[in-house]
Amino acid sequence: MKSLIRLARLGITVALLAIISACATVYKSDNFAEFQARHRTVAILPPSVSINAQSFKAGTPIATIENQQREESMLFMRQLYAQLLARQTKLGYTVKFQDIDDTLALLEREGITQQDMKAMTRAQIAQKLGVDAVMSLRVYRDKPMDTGAAIFSVLIAGASVTNEVQVNLAIHDGKTGQMVWNFDHLIGGGLVSSAEGMARSLMKAISKKFPYNSRK
Amino acid sequence: MKSHISRSIGALTLGLFVLALAACGSTSKLNRTAGTTFSLADYNTIYVADFTDKTPSKIKDEAKLATYRESVKSAGVTFADMIGTNVEKIRTPPSVLRAAPAEGTESSAGKVLRIEGEITTFERGNALAKMLLPFAGSTKFNATVRFIDQATGEKIGEIVVDKNSSPLGGGIAATQTTNKFMSGAAEKVGEQLAIARNGEPK
């Protein structure tokens, strides 16, 4: 009986660890090299962040959730920009990044909101920003277990899934609007994980896989 | 005797583990509307509309219900985003829009295909209950995905999504979330569209 419990516990832990260290899915268009040769400047668009409302206490005003999504959008944008700049000198990317403050200012000057961007092709947005390619980041966040359940889960199985973050980063060619690269990654965080910490590690993972690497 | 019991327990555990790993639920193939003459290969632009909430309401508490509705609304946007991304992975991809195209798009960007639909079941479940008990706290995600000719409003085809977490519970079930289900279903929608357009396996 003892060995059965030990086996079940091991199975649960392995499965939970599997989600924590899940692999990323990367898509690269067949003719990416042609785009890479042409691309000089890339703009990072303001990320769209979606947090499952059921992660919050019931009755939390929608405005509070939307505010947090807006704040996290800026956090992710700055984290991504910082990680890419940090790796640019190390890995020698073949592209430069438009300063994110310039991108935000240009979008505001043109009166383009996130909602407006949905009805525009990426080529149209790139044209407005004067760049060769645009990067769009989408982040989905959930909290499958509340803290109490997570503590219990750690006691029983030795692991928990307290946070779940899925990121999808797409790079579109500014001339044709074609998606040339896509990175999709879902990770789960344990009891001591934080949204900020997970954002940082995800942005780091993106910068490592970033395709404009001159050494590849 | 002891080794026989432990062998049986081992075989049973392995069997349950395989069952738990097995895919739960499905995403149907593209079912074309009988008699439609439209070809999915003819569209240069695809507009993916946010999915609407058609889930039945079981929640009595008003605050919880409002939170649930917001959660499903947001899932409708997320699912459409995921479909849009997978459509863009098709060879010779069409332009993808996530909001209704402006008047006159038909003439400037060619024919427009609208992908729309509704979420019919959205149950987040309970990760802890799923982990500890079989048949408890299941996660469910059901949706209908329709392919519509934007100009005429005629339905060209439909895909039915019916996903649920492993009924056996355990660690695998605990990590099966609505996000994972939407992601898998969106990938299948992209694949089906790719096959219908180019006859290609991705």
Chai-1 contact restraints between the chains, C-beta under 6 A:
chainA,res_idxA,chainB,res_idxB,connection_type,confidence,min_distance_angstrom,max_distance_angstrom,comment,restraint_id
A,L4,B,I9,contact,1.0,0.0,6.0,A-B,restraint_1
A,L7,B,T13,contact,1.0,0.0,6.0,A-B,restraint_2
A,G11,B,G171,contact,1.0,0.0,6.0,A-B,restraint_3
A,I12,B,G171,contact,1.0,0.0,6.0,A-B,restraint_4
A,A15,B,G171,contact,1.0,0.0,6.0,A-B,restraint_5
A,A15,B,I172,contact,1.0,0.0,6.0,A-B,restraint_6
A,L16,B,G171,contact,1.0,0.0,6.0,A-B,restraint_7
A,I19,B,T175,contact,1.0,0.0,6.0,A-B,restraint_8
A,Y27,B,K89,contact,1.0,0.0,6.0,A-B,restraint_9
A,S50,B,S74,contact,1.0,0.0,6.0,A-B,restraint_10
A,S50,B,T78,contact,1.0,0.0,6.0,A-B,restraint_11
A,N52,B,S71,contact,1.0,0.0,6.0,A-B,restraint_12
A,A53,B,T67,contact,1.0,0.0,6.0,A-B,restraint_13
A,A53,B,E70,contact,1.0,0.0,6.0,A-B,restraint_14
A,A53,B,S71,contact,1.0,0.0,6.0,A-B,restraint_15
A,Q54,B,T67,contact,1.0,0.0,6.0,A-B,restraint_16
A,Q54,B,S71,contact,1.0,0.0,6.0,A-B,restraint_17
A,Q54,B,R124,contact,1.0,0.0,6.0,A-B,restraint_18
A,A58,B,A63,contact,1.0,0.0,6.0,A-B,restraint_19
A,A58,B,K64,contact,1.0,0.0,6.0,A-B,restraint_20
A,A58,B,T67,contact,1.0,0.0,6.0,A-B,restraint_21
A,G59,B,A63,contact,1.0,0.0,6.0,A-B,restraint_22
A,I62,B,E70,contact,1.0,0.0,6.0,A-B,restraint_23
A,K118,B,R98,contact,1.0,0.0,6.0,A-B,restraint_24
A,K118,B,A99,contact,1.0,0.0,6.0,A-B,restraint_25
A,A119,B,A99,contact,1.0,0.0,6.0,A-B,restraint_26
A,T121,B,S95,contact,1.0,0.0,6.0,A-B,restraint_27
A,R138,B,D81,contact,1.0,0.0,6.0,A-B,restraint_28
A,Y140,B,T78,contact,1.0,0.0,6.0,A-B,restraint_29
A,Y140,B,N179,contact,1.0,0.0,6.0,A-B,restraint_30
A,P144,B,A127,contact,1.0,0.0,6.0,A-B,restraint_31
A,P144,B,T177,contact,1.0,0.0,6.0,A-B,restraint_32
A,M145,B,A127,contact,1.0,0.0,6.0,A-B,restraint_33
A,M145,B,L128,contact,1.0,0.0,6.0,A-B,restraint_34
A,A149,B,L128,contact,1.0,0.0,6.0,A-B,restraint_35
A,S153,B,L128,contact,1.0,0.0,6.0,A-B,restraint_36
A,V161,B,A127,contact,1.0,0.0,6.0,A-B,restraint_37
A,Q166,B,N179,contact,1.0,0.0,6.0,A-B,restraint_38
A,N168,B,T85,contact,1.0,0.0,6.0,A-B,restraint_39
A,G177,B,S95,contact,1.0,0.0,6.0,A-B,restraint_40
A,M179,B,E88,contact,1.0,0.0,6.0,A-B,restraint_41
